[in-house]
Amino acid sequence: MKIARVVGSTISTIKDPKVANTKLLICQDTDPAGKQDIGKPYVAIDLVDAGTGDLVLTCHGSAARQTPLTKETPVDAVIMAVIDHLELDKKIVFRKHA
């Protein structure tokens, strides 16, 4: 799993039928505190109704294809959770605003 921020979305009207009814979001991995971007952005299938600006947990590779929605699909990344807060060294470093 990786911590990432949703930085945008993409729409594809023509795609593999196995992922036809999925939402595609653009993610950017972050440091453990969710503050600094790391690496290049990538597209992930959204399983939890995340949105732009949300800090999320993503899963990659064959593990991304272990959910009922993504089983046996051409998927390499999924958003599997929206983060409510992050705690590092007993300090809250991120808290989602309501």
Backbone as CSV, one residue per row, in Angstrom:
resi,resn,N_x,N_y,N_z,CA_x,CA_y,CA_z,C_x,C_y,C_z
1,MET,0.843,-1.182,0.000,0.000,0.000,0.000,0.883,1.239,0.000
2,LYS,0.333,2.300,-0.592,1.022,3.580,-0.624,0.053,4.683,-0.225
3,ILE,0.606,5.752,0.372,-0.183,6.937,0.675,-0.080,7.855,-0.533
4,ALA,-1.229,8.343,-1.000,-1.248,9.208,-2.177,-2.314,10.282,-2.011
5,ARG,-2.183,11.338,-2.799,-3.197,12.382,-2.848,-3.857,12.327,-4.222
6,VAL,-5.178,12.446,-4.250,-5.895,12.511,-5.521,-5.703,13.930,-6.064
7,VAL,-5.095,14.020,-7.237,-4.784,15.331,-7.811,-5.658,15.670,-9.016
8,GLY,-6.487,14.741,-9.436,-7.347,15.021,-10.574,-8.139,13.791,-10.974
9,SER,-8.836,13.917,-12.081,-9.629,12.800,-12.590,-9.456,12.730,-14.099
10,THR,-9.854,11.618,-14.639,-9.816,11.456,-16.083,-11.070,10.712,-16.516
11,ILE,-11.529,11.012,-17.688,-12.716,10.351,-18.227,-12.330,9.635,-19.507
12,SER,-12.774,8.399,-19.612,-12.532,7.604,-20.802,-13.860,6.994,-21.225
13,THR,-14.353,7.396,-22.377,-15.637,6.870,-22.838,-15.483,5.506,-23.500
14,ILE,-14.280,5.186,-23.942,-14.017,3.880,-24.536,-12.943,3.200,-23.701
15,LYS,-13.301,2.082,-23.058,-12.336,1.334,-22.258,-12.735,-0.129,-22.208
16,ASP,-11.829,-0.933,-21.689,-12.075,-2.364,-21.576,-13.410,-2.590,-20.860
17,PRO,-14.259,-3.485,-21.365,-15.563,-3.733,-20.734,-15.474,-4.137,-19.261
18,LYS,-14.369,-4.752,-18.852,-14.228,-5.178,-17.450,-14.093,-3.996,-16.488
19,VAL,-13.742,-2.825,-17.004,-13.631,-1.634,-16.152,-14.564,-0.514,-16.639
20,ALA,-15.609,-0.897,-17.347,-16.503,0.070,-17.984,-17.203,0.997,-16.996
21,ASN,-17.574,0.534,-15.844,-18.331,1.360,-14.900,-17.490,1.810,-13.716
22,THR,-16.245,2.179,-13.967,-15.352,2.587,-12.887,-14.961,4.053,-13.037
23,LYS,-14.635,4.664,-11.896,-14.153,6.041,-11.881,-12.630,6.005,-11.860
24,LEU,-12.004,6.789,-12.736,-10.550,6.839,-12.842,-10.045,8.148,-12.246
25,LEU,-9.169,8.050,-11.251,-8.622,9.239,-10.612,-7.109,9.276,-10.771
26,ILE,-6.564,10.487,-10.853,-5.124,10.666,-10.969,-4.568,10.850,-9.560
27,CYS,-3.582,10.031,-9.207,-2.998,10.031,-7.870,-1.524,10.416,-7.921
28,GLN,-1.061,10.978,-6.819,0.345,11.340,-6.660,0.793,10.806,-5.307
29,ASP,1.769,9.885,-5.291,2.277,9.372,-4.025,2.838,10.513,-3.190
30,THR,2.764,10.359,-1.858,3.265,11.378,-0.942,4.213,10.747,0.079
31,ASP,4.853,11.605,0.856,5.658,11.128,1.981,4.712,10.579,3.053
32,PRO,5.238,9.951,4.117,4.362,9.360,5.138,3.425,10.346,5.825
33,ALA,3.771,11.633,5.824,2.908,12.638,6.446,1.871,13.189,5.475
34,GLY,1.934,12.777,4.215,0.980,13.245,3.223,1.222,14.669,2.774
35,LYS,2.438,15.170,2.951,2.721,16.574,2.651,3.526,16.791,1.372
36,GLN,4.492,15.933,1.086,5.370,16.148,-0.066,5.129,15.091,-1.132
37,ASP,4.980,15.546,-2.388,4.768,14.623,-3.503,6.037,13.835,-3.795
38,ILE,5.829,12.577,-4.201,6.938,11.686,-4.548,6.602,11.022,-5.883
39,GLY,7.558,10.974,-6.787,7.384,10.257,-8.040,6.426,10.914,-9.008
40,LYS,6.000,10.109,-9.978,5.131,10.588,-11.047,3.673,10.247,-10.758
41,PRO,2.747,11.078,-11.227,1.326,10.761,-11.070,0.940,9.500,-11.851
42,TYR,-0.121,8.856,-11.424,-0.629,7.661,-12.083,-2.142,7.622,-11.940
43,VAL,-2.774,6.807,-12.743,-4.230,6.656,-12.710,-4.581,5.409,-11.911
44,ALA,-5.592,5.532,-11.059,-6.060,4.402,-10.250,-7.579,4.303,-10.344
45,ILE,-8.068,3.084,-10.272,-9.515,2.835,-10.202,-9.972,3.183,-8.783
46,ASP,-11.019,3.982,-8.676,-11.540,4.399,-7.372,-12.596,3.414,-6.886
47,LEU,-12.337,2.765,-5.755,-13.283,1.806,-5.185,-14.102,2.397,-4.042
48,VAL,-13.750,3.619,-3.582,-14.337,4.139,-2.343,-14.923,5.549,-2.470
49,ASP,-15.165,6.012,-3.681,-15.744,7.332,-3.918,-14.867,8.462,-3.375
50,ALA,-13.571,8.378,-3.633,-12.633,9.446,-3.271,-12.821,10.614,-4.227
51,GLY,-12.209,11.733,-3.879,-12.308,12.907,-4.738,-11.014,13.692,-4.742
52,THR,-10.920,14.656,-5.631,-9.729,15.478,-5.745,-9.410,16.126,-4.400
53,GLY,-8.150,16.033,-4.005,-7.688,16.581,-2.734,-7.641,15.569,-1.610
54,ASP,-8.352,14.450,-1.741,-8.347,13.437,-0.686,-6.996,12.760,-0.581
55,LEU,-6.600,12.437,0.645,-5.444,11.594,0.896,-5.975,10.168,0.974
56,VAL,-5.362,9.258,0.229,-5.908,7.907,0.075,-4.829,6.849,0.238
57,LEU,-5.264,5.610,0.425,-4.382,4.450,0.367,-4.594,3.784,-0.980
58,THR,-3.498,3.497,-1.651,-3.590,2.822,-2.942,-2.891,1.475,-2.858
59,CYS,-3.304,0.586,-3.700,-2.726,-0.743,-3.796,-2.337,-0.955,-5.249
60,HIS,-1.228,-1.667,-5.482,-0.670,-1.755,-6.828,-0.357,-3.190,-7.234
61,GLY,-0.201,-3.375,-8.537,0.192,-4.673,-9.078,-0.889,-5.720,-8.909
62,SER,-0.473,-6.961,-8.706,-1.451,-8.053,-8.609,-2.382,-7.879,-7.415
63,ALA,-1.942,-7.216,-6.355,-2.810,-6.969,-5.201,-3.987,-6.070,-5.575
64,ALA,-3.815,-5.225,-6.572,-4.899,-4.347,-7.019,-6.025,-5.132,-7.681
65,ARG,-5.740,-6.339,-8.077,-6.738,-7.170,-8.751,-7.364,-8.198,-7.806
66,GLN,-7.304,-7.965,-6.507,-7.835,-8.912,-5.536,-9.182,-8.493,-4.953
67,THR,-9.794,-7.439,-5.467,-11.104,-7.024,-4.972,-12.191,-7.609,-5.878
68,PRO,-13.407,-7.711,-5.392,-14.484,-8.233,-6.248,-14.671,-7.419,-7.535
69,LEU,-14.486,-6.110,-7.461,-14.677,-5.256,-8.631,-13.525,-5.363,-9.638
70,THR,-12.315,-5.638,-9.153,-11.147,-5.620,-10.045,-10.592,-6.999,-10.378
71,LYS,-11.196,-8.044,-9.846,-10.705,-9.406,-10.105,-10.698,-9.690,-11.610
72,GLU,-9.563,-10.178,-12.091,-9.374,-10.533,-13.502,-9.608,-9.348,-14.439
73,THR,-9.151,-8.166,-14.033,-9.266,-6.975,-14.877,-7.870,-6.428,-15.189
74,PRO,-7.750,-5.607,-16.216,-6.463,-5.005,-16.566,-6.174,-3.774,-15.701
75,VAL,-6.025,-3.990,-14.392,-5.854,-2.905,-13.431,-4.511,-3.050,-12.735
76,ASP,-3.805,-1.925,-12.577,-2.521,-1.938,-11.888,-2.530,-1.124,-10.602
77,ALA,-3.546,-0.271,-10.404,-3.625,0.547,-9.193,-5.087,0.786,-8.828
78,VAL,-5.379,0.685,-7.524,-6.723,0.970,-7.027,-6.630,1.861,-5.801
79,ILE,-7.656,2.684,-5.624,-7.810,3.436,-4.382,-8.728,2.598,-3.519
80,MET,-8.220,2.176,-2.349,-8.979,1.264,-1.507,-9.431,1.870,-0.189
81,ALA,-8.967,3.097,0.132,-9.387,3.752,1.371,-9.121,5.245,1.276
82,VAL,-9.988,6.026,1.923,-9.759,7.457,2.106,-9.250,7.631,3.531
83,ILE,-8.145,8.341,3.686,-7.514,8.508,4.997,-8.208,9.623,5.773
84,ASP,-8.603,9.325,7.019,-9.206,10.319,7.902,-8.130,11.093,8.662
85,HIS,-7.133,10.368,9.162,-6.004,11.040,9.803,-4.783,10.139,9.779
86,LEU,-3.616,10.783,9.879,-2.342,10.068,9.931,-1.651,10.410,11.244
87,GLU,-1.103,9.409,11.891,-0.355,9.619,13.120,1.057,9.076,12.931
88,LEU,2.068,9.923,13.177,3.472,9.531,13.117,4.137,9.920,14.424
89,ASP,4.853,8.992,15.021,5.540,9.264,16.293,4.606,9.887,17.329
90,LYS,3.415,9.336,17.422,2.400,9.752,18.391,1.902,11.180,18.179
91,LYS,2.088,11.719,16.964,1.585,13.046,16.638,0.696,12.944,15.402
92,ILE,-0.453,13.600,15.437,-1.326,13.660,14.268,-0.692,14.618,13.267
93,VAL,-0.330,14.100,12.096,0.318,14.927,11.070,-0.643,15.287,9.944
94,PHE,-1.793,14.621,9.909,-2.815,14.933,8.912,-4.166,14.595,9.507
95,ARG,-5.133,15.483,9.298,-6.515,15.232,9.681,-7.395,15.773,8.560
96,LYS,-8.278,14.908,8.063,-9.196,15.307,7.000,-10.194,16.314,7.544
97,HIS,-10.393,17.391,6.796,-11.379,18.397,7.195,-12.756,17.955,6.752
98,ALA,-13.742,18.155,7.577,-15.121,17.755,7.259,-15.743,18.636,6.225
